Amino acid sequence: MLPRQAISTSSAWRFRSVLKWLHLWLGLSAGLVFAVVSLTGTLLAFQSELLLAAHPELQRERLPPLALQGHALARVVAEAEDRGIRSIDLPSSRLPAWQAFADKGERHYFDAANGEPLLVRSPGNDAVLWLRDLHTHLLSGEAGEQVLGASGIVALFMLLSGLYLWWPRLAALAASLRWHAAPPARRWLSWHRSLGVLLLPLLLVVTSTGVAIVYSQPFRSALRWTFADGPEVVPPLPIEREAAFIDWQAVLLAAADAAPRGSDLRRISLPKDDALVSIRFRAPGEWHPNGRSVVWVDPYRASAMQVHDATAQDAGARISEAMYPLHGGFVGGRAWQWAIAAAGLLPAFLLATGFLFWRARRRRH
């Protein structure tokens, strides 16, 4: 009869062998999707810079103050119905033009000062938007997004299993991080392990936030339950449409007055089933580039109906809303933006070194 310690060692060896097999073959298959999506994320970390470089007509040295933006907004709204526009971003230092979102992924751009049409982009005519569609939906709509979410979960398993397989004794820590030049199998394995371990925290943040974005509703519900958050925000009751003229300058000023001091109006959602206009703003302290705070305005009377300040939410909601800015590199300035870009290169490096290690080992045997 085998001693208990021998049985335990044998079980641990079997478990480790199975884990190695899964880590290898999942990495060589699902790792390809992970690498492609991550590489597109590296480019998208600089999507605003790429847009302005490709279309210098969008740039302006000075932005008009909010008190003078009503005329330009009125002109953009007048174009909304014919162009299928649903929402409009106000000009900002990051993108000094009106950016309007329309059907089929189209984006329309208008001059910040007078609302004159400047540019129309879509995944069909713009490489950056095509890459964005690949990154967020694998060019396949909702079905692609679900595949992306499953790939993200597999990627998390690969990262954590790789950490488990690498984990050394304390005395061997320095040796386990050393890069070797030869033989080939040892070279690729040492490069794969050492760089993967050193940048693992960053890659875990990027991957886990990406999965949280895909499964945002269950993730948010789980966080609200965990932190015992209060009820979800309920918008005000709808109002009926009227034939009255809408003074868009007054609407903007009413929203600015209702928002907390120091807030930045960011995105206007045009009325759908009712006549209320909702305007997202970025309150002081918010990480999201467009903010998650909202003010609902009666456009006919230019009066704020209700204000939702995202910074006053409970912990679960605030953690949930931190996922996108962390994932996209919108918080922490240039340092975090470059860190996100660097993290996007790592999966391709791990895929390549993992494949080269597998091939070198097969040749040796």
LUMZA-611742 format. One record per residue (C-alpha): x, y, z. Coordinates in steps of 0.2 Angstrom, whole numbers, plus 2048, in hexadecimal, padded with zeros to 3 digits. Each point is the difference from the previous one (the first is absolute). Layout:
N
+-----+-----+-----+
!  px !  py !  pz !
+-----+-----+-----+
!   X !   Y !   Z !
...
+-----+-----+-----+
END
This chain:
365
+-----+-----+-----+
!  px !  py !  pz !
+-----+-----+-----+
! 800 ! 800 ! 800 !
! 807 ! 811 ! 7FB !
! 804 ! 80D ! 80D !
! 7F4 ! 80F ! 801 !
! 80E ! 80C ! 7FB !
! 804 ! 7F6 ! 7F1 !
! 7ED ! 800 ! 7FA !
! 7FF ! 812 ! 803 !
! 810 ! 803 ! 7F6 !
! 7FA ! 7F5 ! 7F2 !
! 7EF ! 80A ! 7FF !
! 809 ! 810 ! 800 !
! 80B ! 7FA ! 7F2 !
! 7F1 ! 7FB ! 7F6 !
! 7F7 ! 811 ! 803 !
! 80F ! 809 ! 7FB !
! 802 ! 7F6 ! 7F0 !
! 7EE ! 803 ! 7FB !
! 802 ! 812 ! 804 !
! 80F ! 801 ! 7F5 !
! 7F7 ! 7F8 ! 7F1 !
! 7F1 ! 80C ! 802 !
! 80B ! 80F ! 801 !
! 80A ! 7FB ! 7F1 !
! 7F1 ! 7FC ! 7F4 !
! 7F5 ! 80D ! 806 !
! 80E ! 80C ! 7FE !
! 803 ! 7FB ! 7EE !
! 7EE ! 800 ! 7FB !
! 7F6 ! 80D ! 80A !
! 810 ! 80A ! 803 !
! 800 ! 805 ! 7EE !
! 7EF ! 809 ! 802 !
! 807 ! 808 ! 810 !
! 810 ! 806 ! 7F7 !
! 7F6 ! 808 ! 7F2 !
! 7F4 ! 809 ! 80B !
! 80E ! 806 ! 80C !
! 80A ! 807 ! 7F1 !
! 7F1 ! 80A ! 7FA !
! 7FE ! 806 ! 812 !
! 812 ! 807 ! 7FF !
! 7FB ! 80A ! 7F1 !
! 7EF ! 806 ! 807 !
! 809 ! 807 ! 80F !
! 805 ! 80E ! 7F5 !
! 7F0 ! 801 ! 7F5 !
! 7FD ! 812 ! 803 !
! 812 ! 804 ! 7FC !
! 7FF ! 7F6 ! 7F0 !
! 7F0 ! 808 ! 7FB !
! 807 ! 812 ! 802 !
! 810 ! 7FB ! 7F6 !
! 7F5 ! 7F9 ! 7F2 !
! 7F4 ! 80E ! 800 !
! 808 ! 811 ! 805 !
! 7F0 ! 809 ! 7FA !
! 7F9 ! 7FB ! 811 !
! 80D ! 809 ! 80A !
! 7FD ! 811 ! 807 !
! 80C ! 80B ! 80B !
! 7F2 ! 806 ! 80B !
! 7EF ! 7F9 ! 804 !
! 7F1 ! 80C ! 801 !
! 7F9 ! 801 ! 812 !
! 7F0 ! 7F7 ! 805 !
! 7F6 ! 810 ! 7FF !
! 804 ! 802 ! 7EE !
! 7FD ! 7EE ! 7FA !
! 7ED ! 800 ! 7FF !
! 800 ! 806 ! 7ED !
! 80C ! 7F2 ! 7FB !
! 7F6 ! 7F3 ! 80A !
! 7F0 ! 806 ! 7F8 !
! 807 ! 7FD ! 7EE !
! 807 ! 7EF ! 805 !
! 7EE ! 7FB ! 807 !
! 7F8 ! 806 ! 7F0 !
! 80B ! 7F3 ! 7F7 !
! 7FC ! 7F2 ! 80C !
! 7F0 ! 7F9 ! 7F9 !
! 806 ! 7FF ! 7EE !
! 811 ! 7F8 ! 806 !
! 7F8 ! 7F4 ! 80D !
! 80A ! 809 ! 80E !
! 7FC ! 7FA ! 811 !
! 80C ! 809 ! 80C !
! 80D ! 80E ! 7FE !
! 810 ! 802 ! 80A !
! 805 ! 812 ! 804 !
! 811 ! 807 ! 7FA !
! 80E ! 7FD ! 80C !
! 813 ! 802 ! 801 !
! 801 ! 7EE ! 7FC !
! 7F5 ! 801 ! 7F0 !
! 7FD ! 813 ! 7FC !
! 7F1 ! 7FC ! 7F5 !
! 7EE ! 7FB ! 802 !
! 7FF ! 7ED ! 7FE !
! 7EF ! 7F8 ! 7FC !
! 7FC ! 7EE ! 801 !
! 7F4 ! 7F9 ! 7F2 !
! 7F9 ! 7EF ! 7FB !
! 80C ! 7F2 ! 7F9 !
! 80F ! 806 ! 80A !
! 801 ! 811 ! 7F6 !
! 808 ! 80F ! 809 !
! 7FD ! 812 ! 7F9 !
! 80B ! 80E ! 804 !
! 7FB ! 813 ! 801 !
! 80A ! 810 ! 802 !
! 801 ! 805 ! 812 !
! 7FC ! 812 ! 7FD !
! 7F2 ! 800 ! 7F3 !
! 7FA ! 7EE ! 7FE !
! 806 ! 7FE ! 7EE !
! 801 ! 7EE ! 7FA !
! 812 ! 7FA ! 7FF !
! 802 ! 7ED ! 7FF !
! 7F6 ! 7F0 ! 800 !
! 809 ! 7F0 ! 806 !
! 7FA ! 7EE ! 801 !
! 808 ! 7EF ! 802 !
! 800 ! 7FF ! 7ED !
! 80A ! 80F ! 7FC !
! 80B ! 803 ! 80F !
! 80D ! 7F4 ! 806 !
! 7FF ! 805 ! 813 !
! 7ED ! 7FD ! 801 !
! 803 ! 7EF ! 7F7 !
! 80D ! 7FC ! 80D !
! 7F4 ! 805 ! 80E !
! 7F2 ! 7F5 ! 7F9 !
! 80D ! 7F2 ! 7FF !
! 805 ! 803 ! 812 !
! 7EE ! 802 ! 807 !
! 7F6 ! 7F4 ! 7F5 !
! 80C ! 7F6 ! 7F6 !
! 7F7 ! 807 ! 7F1 !
! 7F1 ! 7F6 ! 804 !
! 7F4 ! 80A ! 80B !
! 7F9 ! 7F8 ! 80F !
! 806 ! 7EF ! 7FC !
! 811 ! 806 ! 7FE !
! 7FF ! 809 ! 811 !
! 7FB ! 7F0 ! 809 !
! 80F ! 7F6 ! 7F8 !
! 80B ! 80E ! 806 !
! 7F9 ! 7FF ! 811 !
! 803 ! 7ED ! 800 !
! 812 ! 803 ! 7F9 !
! 803 ! 80C ! 80E !
! 7FB ! 7F3 ! 80E !
! 80C ! 7F3 ! 7F7 !
! 80E ! 80D ! 800 !
! 7FE ! 803 ! 813 !
! 801 ! 7ED ! 802 !
! 810 ! 800 ! 7F6 !
! 808 ! 80E ! 80A !
! 7FC ! 7F9 ! 811 !
! 805 ! 7EE ! 7FB !
! 810 ! 807 ! 7F9 !
! 803 ! 808 ! 811 !
! 7FD ! 7F0 ! 809 !
! 80B ! 7F6 ! 7F4 !
! 80E ! 80D ! 802 !
! 7FF ! 802 ! 813 !
! 811 ! 7FC ! 807 !
! 808 ! 7FE ! 811 !
! 806 ! 810 ! 808 !
! 812 ! 7FB ! 7FE !
! 7FE ! 7FD ! 7ED !
! 7F6 ! 810 ! 7FD !
! 80F ! 809 ! 7F8 !
! 804 ! 7F1 ! 7F5 !
! 7EE ! 7FE ! 7FA !
! 800 ! 812 ! 7F9 !
! 811 ! 7FE ! 7F7 !
! 800 ! 801 ! 7ED !
! 80A ! 7F3 ! 7F7 !
! 807 ! 800 ! 7EE !
! 802 ! 7EE ! 7FD !
! 7FB ! 7F2 ! 7FD !
! 7F0 ! 806 ! 7F6 !
! 7F3 ! 7F7 ! 80B !
! 808 ! 808 ! 810 !
! 801 ! 811 ! 7F7 !
! 7EE ! 801 ! 7FB !
! 7FA ! 7F9 ! 811 !
! 80A ! 80C ! 80A !
! 7FB ! 80F ! 7F6 !
! 7ED ! 7FA ! 800 !
! 800 ! 7FE ! 813 !
! 80B ! 80F ! 806 !
! 7F7 ! 80D ! 7F6 !
! 7EF ! 7F9 ! 803 !
! 803 ! 7FF ! 813 !
! 807 ! 812 ! 801 !
! 7F2 ! 808 ! 7F6 !
! 7F2 ! 7F4 ! 806 !
! 7F8 ! 80D ! 80C !
! 7FE ! 80C ! 7F2 !
! 7F9 ! 7F3 ! 7F4 !
! 7F4 ! 7F9 ! 80D !
! 7F9 ! 812 ! 802 !
! 7FD ! 802 ! 7EE !
! 7F9 ! 7EF ! 7FD !
! 7F4 ! 800 ! 80F !
! 7FA ! 811 ! 7FC !
! 7FD ! 7FB ! 7EE !
! 7F5 ! 7F1 ! 806 !
! 7F7 ! 80B ! 80C !
! 7FB ! 80C ! 7F2 !
! 7FA ! 7F1 ! 7F5 !
! 7F5 ! 7FA ! 80F !
! 7FC ! 811 ! 807 !
! 7EF ! 7FC ! 806 !
! 803 ! 7F0 ! 80A !
! 810 ! 808 ! 806 !
! 7F8 ! 810 ! 806 !
! 7F2 ! 7F6 ! 808 !
! 80C ! 7F5 ! 809 !
! 809 ! 80F ! 806 !
! 7F0 ! 809 ! 806 !
! 7FC ! 7F0 ! 80A !
! 811 ! 7FE ! 807 !
! 801 ! 812 ! 806 !
! 7ED ! 802 ! 804 !
! 7FE ! 80F ! 7F5 !
! 7F0 ! 809 ! 800 !
! 7F3 ! 7FF ! 7F1 !
! 805 ! 804 ! 7EE !
! 7FD ! 812 ! 7FA !
! 7EE ! 803 ! 7F9 !
! 7FF ! 80D ! 7F3 !
! 7F2 ! 80D ! 801 !
! 7EF ! 7FD ! 7F9 !
! 7FF ! 803 ! 7ED !
! 7F8 ! 810 ! 7F9 !
! 7F6 ! 803 ! 7F0 !
! 808 ! 807 ! 7F1 !
! 7FB ! 812 ! 7FC !
! 801 ! 80B ! 7F0 !
! 809 ! 80E ! 80A !
! 812 ! 806 ! 7FB !
! 80E ! 7F8 ! 809 !
! 80E ! 80D ! 806 !
! 80F ! 7F4 ! 800 !
! 80B ! 80D ! 808 !
! 7F3 ! 802 ! 80F !
! 800 ! 7EC ! 801 !
! 813 ! 800 ! 802 !
! 800 ! 80D ! 80D !
! 7F2 ! 7F8 ! 80A !
! 80A ! 7F0 ! 800 !
! 810 ! 809 ! 805 !
! 7F7 ! 809 ! 80E !
! 7F8 ! 7F0 ! 807 !
! 810 ! 7F6 ! 7FF !
! 80D ! 801 ! 80F !
! 80C ! 80E ! 7FF !
! 80F ! 7FC ! 7F5 !
! 7F7 ! 7F3 ! 7F6 !
! 803 ! 7FE ! 7ED !
! 7F1 ! 7FD ! 7F5 !
! 805 ! 7F2 ! 7F4 !
! 7F2 ! 7F6 ! 7F7 !
! 7EE ! 805 ! 7FA !
! 7F4 ! 7F2 ! 7FD !
! 7F2 ! 806 ! 7F5 !
! 7EE ! 7FC ! 804 !
! 7F9 ! 7EF ! 7FC !
! 7EF ! 7FB ! 806 !
! 7FD ! 810 ! 809 !
! 807 ! 812 ! 7FF !
! 80C ! 800 ! 80F !
! 812 ! 804 ! 7FC !
! 80D ! 7F7 ! 80A !
! 811 ! 807 ! 801 !
! 80F ! 7F6 ! 807 !
! 80D ! 80A ! 80A !
! 810 ! 7FC ! 808 !
! 800 ! 805 ! 812 !
! 810 ! 805 ! 809 !
! 808 ! 7EF ! 805 !
! 7F9 ! 7F5 ! 7F3 !
! 80B ! 7F5 ! 7F6 !
! 7F5 ! 7FD ! 7F1 !
! 805 ! 80C ! 7F1 !
! 7EE ! 804 ! 7FD !
! 7FA ! 7FE ! 812 !
! 7F2 ! 7F5 ! 806 !
! 7F6 ! 80F ! 808 !
! 7F0 ! 805 ! 7F8 !
! 7F5 ! 80F ! 800 !
! 7EE ! 7FF ! 7F8 !
! 7FA ! 810 ! 7F9 !
! 7EF ! 806 ! 7F9 !
! 806 ! 808 ! 7F0 !
! 7F0 ! 80A ! 7FD !
! 802 ! 809 ! 811 !
! 813 ! 7FE ! 802 !
! 7FE ! 7FA ! 811 !
! 809 ! 7F1 ! 809 !
! 7F4 ! 7F2 ! 805 !
! 80C ! 7F5 ! 809 !
! 813 ! 7FE ! 804 !
! 80A ! 7F0 ! 802 !
! 811 ! 803 ! 808 !
! 80A ! 7F0 ! 7FD !
! 80D ! 805 ! 80D !
! 7F2 ! 7FE ! 80D !
! 7FC ! 7EE ! 7FC !
! 804 ! 7F1 ! 80B !
! 810 ! 7F6 ! 7FF !
! 7FA ! 7F3 ! 7F4 !
! 7FA ! 80C ! 7F3 !
! 810 ! 80A ! 801 !
! 80B ! 7F1 ! 7FE !
! 7F5 ! 7FA ! 7F1 !
! 802 ! 811 ! 7F7 !
! 813 ! 800 ! 803 !
! 802 ! 7F1 ! 7F4 !
! 7FF ! 809 ! 7F0 !
! 80C ! 80E ! 804 !
! 80D ! 7F4 ! 807 !
! 7FF ! 7F5 ! 7F1 !
! 801 ! 80E ! 7F3 !
! 80E ! 809 ! 808 !
! 7F5 ! 810 ! 804 !
! 806 ! 802 ! 812 !
! 812 ! 803 ! 807 !
! 805 ! 80B ! 7F2 !
! 80D ! 7FC ! 7F3 !
! 809 ! 7F3 ! 80B !
! 7F0 ! 7F5 ! 801 !
! 7FC ! 802 ! 7EE !
! 812 ! 7FA ! 7FB !
! 7FE ! 7F2 ! 80D !
! 7F0 ! 7FA ! 7F7 !
! 808 ! 801 ! 7EF !
! 80F ! 7F5 ! 807 !
! 7F4 ! 7F3 ! 807 !
! 7F8 ! 7FE ! 7EF !
! 811 ! 7FA ! 7F9 !
! 803 ! 7F3 ! 80D !
! 7F3 ! 7F3 ! 7FB !
! 808 ! 7FF ! 7EE !
! 811 ! 7FE ! 808 !
! 7FA ! 7F2 ! 80C !
! 7F7 ! 7F7 ! 7F1 !
! 810 ! 801 ! 7F5 !
! 80C ! 7FA ! 80E !
! 7F4 ! 7F3 ! 805 !
! 7FF ! 7F9 ! 7EE !
! 813 ! 801 ! 7FE !
! 802 ! 7F7 ! 810 !
! 7F4 ! 7F2 ! 7FB !
! 808 ! 7FE ! 7EF !
! 812 ! 800 ! 807 !
! 7FB ! 7F3 ! 80D !
! 7F8 ! 7F5 ! 7F2 !
! 810 ! 801 ! 7F5 !
! 80A ! 7FB ! 80F !
! 7F6 ! 7F1 ! 803 !
+-----+-----+-----+
END
